[in-house]
Amino acid sequence: MNERSKGNRILFVGLNTVDIQLVVPDYPEPNTKTKASRCIIYPGGPATNAAVTCAHVGEKVDLFTPVGKHAFTDFILEDIRKFGIHIIDPVSYDYSDPVFASIVSSENNGDCTVFLYHPQIQYNIYDDINFELNINKLVMFDGYYPEFALPLVKRCKERNICTVLDGGSWKSCLAELLYYVDVALCSNDFQPPGVKENGEIIKYMQNKGVKLCAITRGNESILYAEGKVKSEIDTSPVNSVDTLGAGDVFHGAFCYYYSNGFNFTESLKKASYIAGESCKSLGTRQWTDNFMIDNASV
């Protein structure tokens, strides 16, 4: 019996990056030189950070993400595997550049600015995409790599596996992918073409057949729709040290709770609390050292 055949698991599908984060007093003005107080380097990316969160809570996790062969391959794989995550790399034999994210974080208020370098590479799709899905009880997609995501989300629908979308920002492939999504968790930056207001975004999702929708708005309340019921959930104020990856943490925590029997609103509330706690530490990993999740207190 291989490791993936042991019990129900949650699968995350999407991006991994090499995050290089510089911490500065304030965001610098153009044409200036600023000395950073910290430099933090970790694997990141929406699906990867969500997978790490879910595994840290205590779930069995699979991560389907193109890594490939390059100078940072071992660095990425070793860090993610420390959390007990099983990595499925459909391009493990391809030589390519990694995806880089350069982040500047402000010590003053915890805000961050991200610069993403994503090389345009035509991957060869290997048989790894045909791995067994039946042991996965929930699958989350971050909208990257539609050449992999679209076939997988369709197979999930055929097998009645719950599908969740991380809607951090609009991507053109989502116009099709959303037809196969059960739960959409969107940020305030998520704007389909011609749609701007939050109410219109929820209506757009529901017209695609999405059953449950939520829109996170930083420190403001979370808007959500569950069928005809539309309401909001208040969030607790947090003295943020760093907001980097907070949305990813939210998605990973939600997937854990929702797949383990908590209803939609309960899962949103618990995920919001954990995302807030992650903002009290620098980077996307330090919070896992400083904060152990006690379900009784969440």
HUWOFEN-V452606 format. One line per field, one symbol per residue. ss: DSSP state (~ for helix, > for strand, _ for the rest). phi: phi as a letter, one per 40 degrees, with the letter a starting at -180 (. if undefined). burial: # if it has 9 or more other C-alpha atoms within 8 Angstrom, else .. A space follows every 50 residues. Layout:
# HUWOFEN-V452606
ss: ???
phi: ???
burial: ???
This chain:
# HUWOFEN-V452606
ss: __~~~___>>>>>___>>>>>>>>_____________>>>>>>>_~~~~~ ~~~~~~~___>>>>____>___~~~~~~~~~____>>>______>____> >>>>>>_____>>>>>>_________~~~~_____>>>>>>____~~~~~ ~~~~~~~~___>>>>>>______~~~~~~~__>>>>>__________~~~ ~~~~~~~____>>>>>>__>>>>>>>__>>>>>____________~~~~~ ~~~~~~~~~____~~~~~~~~~~~~~~~_______~~~~~____~~~_
phi: .cccccgcbbbbbicbbbcbbbbbdaccccgbbbcccabbbacbhdcccc ccccccchccbbbcacbgbacbdcdccccccdcgcccbbcbcbccacccb bbbbbcccbgcabbbbbbccbccccccdcccccccccabbbbgcfccbcc ccccccccbfccbbbcccacbdccdccccbbcbbbbccccbcdgbbcdcc cccdcccchccbbabcbgcccccabbgccbaabcbccbcccacdgccccd cccddccccbgcccccccccccccccccccbcgbbdccccbccbdcbc
burial: ........#################..........#..##.######### #######.############.##..##.###.##########.#...### #######..###...............##.....##########....## .###.##...##########...#..############.##...#....# ##.###..#########...######...#..#.#..#.########### #########..#....##################.###..........
